[in-house]
Amino acid sequence: MLAAWRGIDVRPLEIAARSAGRPVGQLIPQVLAGLRLEERVAESQIQSVWQRTIDPLIAQHAQPAGLVRGTLFVNVDSSTWLSEIVRYRRHEILERLQLAVGKAMVQKISFRVG
């Protein structure tokens, strides 16, 4: 009655007060799944995996720059090294990384001068 006199619509508040809330225990799994924590941890480990699994000579000239939807982007310091890696070492590098972090994490590699 007071709400009608003041001209305030309190129906949304009344509906919210009547609706049953969900226990936190039900919400946590959904929130964690939405954060994709396992994927993010694996992405952060790419640098250390790269240093451990890739030939040190290649690692001196090529470094991971990012991982987007299964594609690892790698910056190479010169076009000469880019050509060398793409022609002769691309498949070896991909196989080593897939063994280390899984095929689902690194599906392909894109090398670029940068």
BELKAWO-V972605 format. One record per residue. N is the residue number from 1. SS is DSSP state (hx for helix, st for strand, lp for the rest). PHI is phi as a letter, one per 20 degrees, with the letter a starting at -180 (NA if undefined). D_FIRST is the distance of its C-alpha to the first C-alpha in whole Angstrom. Layout:
<<N | SS | PHI | D_FIRST> <N | SS | PHI | D_FIRST>>
This chain:
<<1 | lp | NA | 0> <2 | hx | f | 4> <3 | hx | f | 5> <4 | hx | f | 5> <5 | hx | f | 6> <6 | hx | e | 9> <7 | lp | m | 10> <8 | lp | d | 10> <9 | lp | e | 11> <10 | lp | d | 11> <11 | hx | g | 12> <12 | hx | f | 16> <13 | hx | f | 15> <14 | hx | f | 14> <15 | hx | f | 17> <16 | hx | f | 19> <17 | hx | f | 18> <18 | hx | e | 19> <19 | lp | f | 22> <20 | lp | f | 25> <21 | lp | f | 27> <22 | lp | d | 31> <23 | lp | f | 33> <24 | hx | g | 35> <25 | hx | g | 38> <26 | hx | e | 37> <27 | hx | e | 36> <28 | hx | g | 40> <29 | hx | g | 42> <30 | hx | f | 40> <31 | hx | f | 40> <32 | hx | f | 44> <33 | hx | f | 45> <34 | hx | f | 43> <35 | hx | f | 45> <36 | lp | l | 48> <37 | hx | f | 50> <38 | hx | f | 53> <39 | hx | f | 54> <40 | hx | f | 53> <41 | hx | f | 55> <42 | hx | f | 58> <43 | hx | f | 58> <44 | hx | f | 58> <45 | hx | e | 61> <46 | hx | g | 63> <47 | hx | g | 65> <48 | hx | f | 66> <49 | hx | f | 67> <50 | hx | g | 69> <51 | hx | f | 71> <52 | hx | e | 72> <53 | hx | d | 73> <54 | lp | e | 74> <55 | lp | g | 78> <56 | hx | g | 78> <57 | hx | f | 79> <58 | hx | f | 77> <59 | hx | f | 74> <60 | hx | f | 76> <61 | hx | d | 75> <62 | st | b | 72> <63 | st | c | 69> <64 | st | f | 65> <65 | st | d | 63> <66 | st | r | 60> <67 | st | c | 59> <68 | st | c | 56> <69 | lp | l | 56> <70 | lp | n | 59> <71 | st | d | 61> <72 | st | e | 63> <73 | st | e | 64> <74 | st | c | 67> <75 | st | e | 68> <76 | st | d | 72> <77 | lp | f | 74> <78 | lp | b | 76> <79 | hx | f | 77> <80 | hx | f | 80> <81 | hx | f | 78> <82 | hx | g | 76> <83 | hx | f | 78> <84 | hx | g | 80> <85 | hx | f | 77> <86 | hx | f | 76> <87 | hx | f | 79> <88 | hx | d | 80> <89 | hx | c | 78> <90 | hx | g | 74> <91 | hx | f | 74> <92 | hx | f | 76> <93 | hx | f | 73> <94 | hx | f | 70> <95 | hx | f | 72> <96 | hx | f | 72> <97 | hx | f | 68> <98 | hx | f | 67> <99 | hx | f | 69> <100 | hx | f | 67> <101 | hx | d | 64> <102 | lp | o | 64> <103 | lp | f | 64> <104 | lp | f | 60> <105 | lp | f | 60> <106 | lp | d | 63> <107 | lp | e | 63> <108 | st | b | 65> <109 | st | c | 67> <110 | st | d | 67> <111 | st | e | 69> <112 | st | b | 69> <113 | st | f | 71> <114 | lp | a | 69>>
